[in-house]
Every structure is written in C-alpha cells, then in structure tokens.
C-alpha cells in the first residue's frame, strides 16, 4: 500500500485514539490485559477451543 491511497495506517489510528485521555487509558488497559493473558497465563488461553 502506498501512503497516498487514502487508508489510515495503524499508526494514524493509534495517534487518533491517544489524542484523548480516555483513549490512552483504554489502550493501556488493553495492553495490560493482553500482556497478562499472554505471558502470565500462557498462550493456551488464546488457543482454547470455544466449544
């Protein structure tokens, strides 16, 4: 993809969310949640069968 194709990048979206204090807190809590479930509980949490 080229920068001028009209689609926002992940960096653009993150910058837009982080321009608000609530967005910063939301990304921070999402980061903490993902880190806890990935590294403390292990990958098996993400790979469980939903049934």
Helices and strands as residue ranges (DSSP letters): H 10-17, H 21-35, I 36-40, G 43-45
